Amino acid sequence: MPNLWEKHVVPRLIKFTCSQPAVMKDRSKIVPKAQGHVLELGCGGGINLQFYDREKVTKLTGIDPSAELLDYTRKEAANLGFDMDILDGVGEAMPFADNSFDTLLTTFTLCSVQDGKQVLKEMRRVLKPGGKILFLEHGRAPDEGPEKWQRRIEPMWKHIAGGCHLHRPVASLFTKEGFALQDNHGHYTPKTPRWLGWMEYGEARPL
Protein backbone atom coordinates (compact mmCIF):
# COMPACT_ATOMS: atom_id res chain seq x y z
CA MET A 1 0.00 0.00 0.00
CA PRO A 2 1.52 3.35 -1.00
CA ASN A 3 2.62 5.68 1.78
CA LEU A 4 1.54 9.32 2.00
CA TRP A 5 4.60 10.50 0.06
CA GLU A 6 3.92 8.11 -2.83
CA LYS A 7 0.20 8.82 -2.83
CA HIS A 8 0.14 12.60 -2.57
CA VAL A 9 3.61 14.01 -3.36
CA VAL A 10 5.03 11.75 -6.07
CA PRO A 11 2.15 12.27 -8.56
CA ARG A 12 2.48 16.03 -8.26
CA LEU A 13 6.27 15.82 -8.51
CA ILE A 14 6.05 13.68 -11.65
CA LYS A 15 3.49 15.93 -13.31
CA PHE A 16 5.59 19.03 -12.57
CA THR A 17 9.00 17.70 -13.60
CA CYS A 18 7.70 15.89 -16.69
CA SER A 19 6.00 18.99 -18.07
CA GLN A 20 8.94 21.39 -18.02
CA PRO A 21 9.46 23.35 -21.28
CA ALA A 22 12.49 21.37 -22.48
CA VAL A 23 10.67 18.09 -21.83
CA MET A 24 7.56 19.32 -23.61
CA LYS A 25 9.68 20.20 -26.61
CA ASP A 26 10.90 16.60 -26.78
CA ARG A 27 7.35 15.32 -26.40
CA SER A 28 6.26 17.46 -29.35
CA LYS A 29 8.80 15.66 -31.55
CA ILE A 30 7.70 12.09 -30.81
CA VAL A 31 4.01 12.00 -29.82
CA PRO A 32 2.60 13.30 -33.15
CA LYS A 33 4.11 10.25 -34.90
CA ALA A 34 1.53 7.98 -33.22
CA GLN A 35 -1.12 6.59 -35.54
CA GLY A 36 -3.96 4.09 -35.72
CA HIS A 37 -5.06 2.45 -32.48
CA VAL A 38 -2.59 3.83 -29.95
CA LEU A 39 -1.73 2.53 -26.50
CA GLU A 40 -0.02 4.99 -24.20
CA LEU A 41 1.88 3.09 -21.52
CA GLY A 42 2.20 5.27 -18.42
CA CYS A 43 -0.51 7.70 -19.50
CA GLY A 44 -0.89 9.19 -16.00
CA GLY A 45 -0.92 12.96 -15.98
CA GLY A 46 -2.36 13.36 -19.47
CA ILE A 47 0.65 15.43 -20.49
CA ASN A 48 0.93 13.95 -23.97
CA LEU A 49 -2.69 14.49 -25.00
CA GLN A 50 -2.09 17.94 -26.46
CA PHE A 51 0.49 16.57 -28.89
CA TYR A 52 -1.45 13.78 -30.60
CA ASP A 53 -2.39 14.28 -34.26
CA ARG A 54 -6.09 13.45 -34.12
CA GLU A 55 -6.23 12.91 -37.86
CA LYS A 56 -3.81 10.00 -37.47
CA VAL A 57 -5.14 8.47 -34.24
CA THR A 58 -8.26 6.36 -34.72
CA LYS A 59 -8.49 5.25 -31.08
CA LEU A 60 -6.51 6.03 -27.94
CA THR A 61 -6.09 3.75 -24.93
CA GLY A 62 -4.02 4.51 -21.85
CA ILE A 63 -2.80 2.48 -18.89
CA ASP A 64 -1.11 3.52 -15.64
CA PRO A 65 -0.90 2.10 -12.10
CA SER A 66 -1.32 5.45 -10.32
CA ALA A 67 -4.91 6.32 -9.45
CA GLU A 68 -3.90 9.89 -8.68
CA LEU A 69 -2.14 10.39 -12.01
CA LEU A 70 -5.05 8.79 -13.85
CA ASP A 71 -7.35 11.40 -12.30
CA TYR A 72 -5.19 14.06 -13.97
CA THR A 73 -5.47 12.18 -17.26
CA ARG A 74 -9.27 12.02 -17.11
CA LYS A 75 -9.48 15.74 -16.39
CA GLU A 76 -7.11 16.62 -19.24
CA ALA A 77 -8.95 14.34 -21.67
CA ALA A 78 -12.24 16.00 -20.72
CA ASN A 79 -10.74 19.48 -21.09
CA LEU A 80 -9.46 18.65 -24.57
CA GLY A 81 -12.57 16.75 -25.62
CA PHE A 82 -10.47 13.63 -26.17
CA ASP A 83 -12.35 10.31 -26.18
CA MET A 84 -9.94 7.93 -24.48
CA ASP A 85 -10.11 4.52 -22.80
CA ILE A 86 -8.22 4.84 -19.50
CA LEU A 87 -7.29 1.77 -17.47
CA ASP A 88 -5.57 1.07 -14.18
CA GLY A 89 -2.79 -1.47 -14.76
CA VAL A 90 0.89 -2.23 -15.08
CA GLY A 91 3.09 -2.78 -18.10
CA GLU A 92 4.27 -6.19 -16.92
CA ALA A 93 0.77 -7.67 -17.32
CA MET A 94 -1.33 -5.58 -19.68
CA PRO A 95 -5.03 -6.51 -19.95
CA PHE A 96 -5.12 -6.51 -23.75
CA ALA A 97 -5.36 -9.19 -26.40
CA ASP A 98 -2.43 -10.07 -28.65
CA ASN A 99 -1.92 -7.87 -31.73
CA SER A 100 -4.22 -5.07 -30.51
CA PHE A 101 -2.36 -1.83 -31.25
CA ASP A 102 -0.75 -0.08 -34.21
CA THR A 103 1.40 2.21 -32.03
CA LEU A 104 2.65 1.98 -28.48
CA LEU A 105 3.87 5.17 -26.82
CA THR A 106 5.99 5.28 -23.69
CA THR A 107 7.28 8.54 -22.22
CA PHE A 108 9.20 8.63 -18.94
CA THR A 109 7.76 5.25 -18.01
CA LEU A 110 10.40 2.57 -18.60
CA CYS A 111 12.53 4.15 -15.88
CA SER A 112 9.99 3.28 -13.19
CA VAL A 113 8.58 -0.11 -14.19
CA GLN A 114 9.52 -3.05 -11.98
CA ASP A 115 10.69 -5.36 -14.79
CA GLY A 116 11.77 -3.66 -18.01
CA LYS A 117 12.32 -6.91 -19.91
CA GLN A 118 8.85 -8.18 -19.08
CA VAL A 119 7.29 -4.87 -20.11
CA LEU A 120 8.97 -5.09 -23.52
CA LYS A 121 7.74 -8.66 -23.92
CA GLU A 122 4.22 -7.44 -23.22
CA MET A 123 4.65 -4.54 -25.62
CA ARG A 124 5.71 -6.96 -28.34
CA ARG A 125 2.70 -9.18 -27.58
CA VAL A 126 0.05 -6.46 -27.85
CA LEU A 127 1.64 -4.75 -30.86
CA LYS A 128 0.15 -5.57 -34.26
CA PRO A 129 2.45 -6.99 -36.96
CA GLY A 130 4.12 -4.02 -38.61
CA GLY A 131 3.39 -1.81 -35.59
CA LYS A 132 5.83 0.51 -33.86
CA ILE A 133 6.87 1.68 -30.41
CA LEU A 134 7.55 5.38 -29.90
CA PHE A 135 9.59 6.27 -26.85
CA LEU A 136 10.90 9.27 -24.95
CA GLU A 137 12.82 8.25 -21.84
CA HIS A 138 15.56 9.45 -19.56
CA GLY A 139 18.19 6.93 -18.56
CA ARG A 140 21.81 5.91 -18.30
CA ALA A 141 24.12 8.69 -19.46
CA PRO A 142 26.75 7.81 -22.09
CA ASP A 143 29.51 9.78 -20.36
CA GLU A 144 31.55 8.51 -17.42
CA GLY A 145 31.04 11.47 -15.09
CA PRO A 146 27.24 11.68 -15.15
CA GLU A 147 26.94 7.88 -15.27
CA LYS A 148 29.03 7.56 -12.11
CA TRP A 149 26.79 10.02 -10.27
CA GLN A 150 23.69 8.21 -11.48
CA ARG A 151 24.93 4.99 -9.87
CA ARG A 152 25.63 6.83 -6.62
CA ILE A 153 22.35 8.72 -6.45
CA GLU A 154 19.93 6.08 -7.78
CA PRO A 155 19.35 4.11 -4.52
CA MET A 156 18.12 7.28 -2.77
CA TRP A 157 16.44 8.69 -5.87
CA LYS A 158 14.17 5.65 -6.31
CA HIS A 159 12.63 6.28 -2.90
CA ILE A 160 12.04 9.96 -3.65
CA ALA A 161 10.76 9.65 -7.22
CA GLY A 162 8.34 6.73 -7.21
CA GLY A 163 10.78 3.97 -8.12
CA CYS A 164 12.48 5.89 -10.93
CA HIS A 165 15.79 4.33 -12.06
CA LEU A 166 18.35 6.93 -13.11
CA HIS A 167 20.79 4.32 -14.39
CA ARG A 168 18.51 2.12 -16.51
CA PRO A 169 19.63 2.01 -20.17
CA VAL A 170 17.16 2.89 -22.90
CA ALA A 171 18.52 1.91 -26.32
CA SER A 172 20.17 -1.32 -25.16
CA LEU A 173 17.00 -2.38 -23.35
CA PHE A 174 15.21 -2.42 -26.69
CA THR A 175 18.00 -3.98 -28.72
CA LYS A 176 18.65 -6.75 -26.19
CA GLU A 177 14.97 -7.70 -26.35
CA GLY A 178 14.97 -8.01 -30.13
CA PHE A 179 13.88 -4.58 -31.34
CA ALA A 180 15.46 -2.48 -34.05
CA LEU A 181 15.83 1.24 -33.36
CA GLN A 182 15.01 3.82 -36.00
CA ASP A 183 15.64 7.55 -35.88
CA ASN A 184 17.03 7.31 -32.35
CA HIS A 185 18.26 10.55 -30.73
CA GLY A 186 19.94 11.38 -27.44
CA HIS A 187 20.88 14.60 -25.69
CA TYR A 188 21.32 16.26 -22.32
CA THR A 189 18.43 18.51 -21.31
CA PRO A 190 19.52 22.16 -21.00
CA LYS A 191 19.72 23.67 -17.52
CA THR A 192 19.42 20.23 -15.91
CA PRO A 193 22.09 18.29 -13.97
CA ARG A 194 23.69 15.89 -16.41
CA TRP A 195 23.08 12.92 -14.11
CA LEU A 196 19.36 13.62 -14.47
CA GLY A 197 19.17 15.11 -17.93
CA TRP A 198 20.13 12.39 -20.43
CA MET A 199 17.17 11.88 -22.79
CA GLU A 200 16.59 9.46 -25.65
CA TYR A 201 13.71 9.36 -28.08
CA GLY A 202 12.95 7.43 -31.21
CA GLU A 203 11.15 4.44 -32.67
CA ALA A 204 11.51 0.73 -32.04
CA ARG A 205 10.15 -2.13 -34.14
CA PRO A 206 10.25 -5.87 -33.43
CA LEU A 207 12.77 -7.81 -35.51
N, C-alpha and C positions, 0 to 999 in steps of 0.2 A: 504493500500500500504506500503510495507516495507521501513523503513528508510535506510539511507546510511550504518549505522552500521550493520543492519540485512542483507542487501544485499551484502555487500562487506567484512565485518570483520567476522561475525558469521560463514559463510561457511568455511573460512580458519581456524578459531579457532576450529571448530568441527573436520575438517579433521586432524588437527595437534594433538589435545588431544586424539582423538579416534584411533590414529594409533601409540601410544606409545608402547614400547616393551612389557610391562606387559599386556597391553590390547590385543595386537596381540597374545600373548601366550594364553589368554583366548579364543580369536576368533578361534584359531587353534584347540581347543578342541571341539567346538560345531558346527561350520559350516560344517565340513566334514560329519556330520551325515545326512545332507539333501539328499533327494532322490526323484526320480520321477519328476513330474512337480512341481517346487519350486517357491513360491512367496516370494521375499524379501521385507518386509515392512520397509521403510526407507532406501532404497538402495543408497541414495545419498553419493557420495564420492568414491564408488566402492571398498571400503577397503576390503570387504569380498571375492571378486572374486578370489583372489589367493588361497583361502582355500577350494573351492568346489572340491569335488571328481567327476570329469567329467564322470567317468564310472557309477556313480550312478544317476546323474542328466540328465534327458531326455530333459527337457526344463526349462529355467530360465526366470522369469518375475520379474521386479522390479518396485516399486512405491515410489514416494517421492514428497513432495510439493515444494522443493527448486530447482528452475531452475539452480542456480549456482552449487549446489551439483550434480545435474543430469549431468551437463557438465563434471564434474570430472568422473562420472560413465561411460559415453560414451567413454571418452578418455581411461580409464583403460580397458574397455571391448575390445576396438579396439587394444590396446597394447598387450593384452593377447589372442587375437583371439577368444574371447568369444561371441557367438551369443546369444543375450539377448534382450528381449522386455522390453523397458524402458518407463514408463508412468509417467506423472505429475498427482498427486492426493493425497488425504488424506486417512488415515486409517478409519475415521469415515464413509466414503461413498465410498467404493472401487468399481470401474467400472468393476466388474467381475461377472459372473454367479454363482449361487449356486453350491457347490460341484465341484469346478474347480481344486483344488490343493492337491497334496499328502503331501507336506511339506510347512509350513509357517515359515519363519525365521525373527526374529526381534532382532536387536542388537542396543542398546543405542537409542531406538526409543520411547518406552512406556513412558519414562520420559518427553517427549516434546509434546505428542499429547494433543489435547484440552480435549478430553473426553475418558478416558481409558476404561470405561465400554462399551461405544459404539464401540470402536475399537475391543474389544474382541468379541462382538456380531457379528461384521462383519467378524472377523477371523473365528469364528465358522461357519458362513454362507457359506463362500467360500471354507472351508476345506472339502475334500472328506470324506465320512465315513471311519473310520479306519486311517485317516490322523493324523499328529502330528504337534505341534508347537515347534520350537526350539528357545530358547531365551537366550540372554546375555544382562543384564541390570544393571545399577547402581540404587540405590534407598535407601529407609529408612534403616538406620543402626539399628542393633539389640541391641546396647548398649546405655545406657542412655546419656553418655557424647556426643558422636558424634551425636546422634539423636537430642539432645537439640540444638546443633550448627546448624544442618541442618534446624531446624524450624526458627532459628534466621536469617540465611543467605539467605534462599530461596527467600523471596520477592525481594531482590536486585539481586540475582543470575539469576532469570528468565529473567530480563531485559538485563543482560549481555550475557547470553548463549542461546538465541533463544527460550525462553519459557521452558527451562529445569527445572523440578521439582526435587529438591534434596531429598525431603521428601516423595515421592510417593512410596508406598510399591510395591513389585514385586510379591512374592509368594502369598500373600493374595489376590491380584488383580485377579489372576487366579482362586484360590480356591473359592472365593466369586461368581465368574461368572460361576461356574459349571465345572471346569477343574480339572483333577487329575494330580499332579506333579510326575514325575519320574526322578530319578537320579539328583535331585536338589542339587546344591552346592552353598556355599556362602563364601566369604573371603574378607578381606581388601587388597587392592592393595598395594604392597610394595612402599615405598618412596612417598606416597601420603597422604595428610591430611585425617584423618579417616572420617571426615564429607563429604568428596568427594569420598572416595575410597571403599565404600561397594559395592561389585559386587555379582550378582547371575546369575547362568546359569543352564540350564537343559532342560527338555522336558515336555510339557503339552499336555494332550489329553482330548477331551470332554467326560464327563460322560454320 
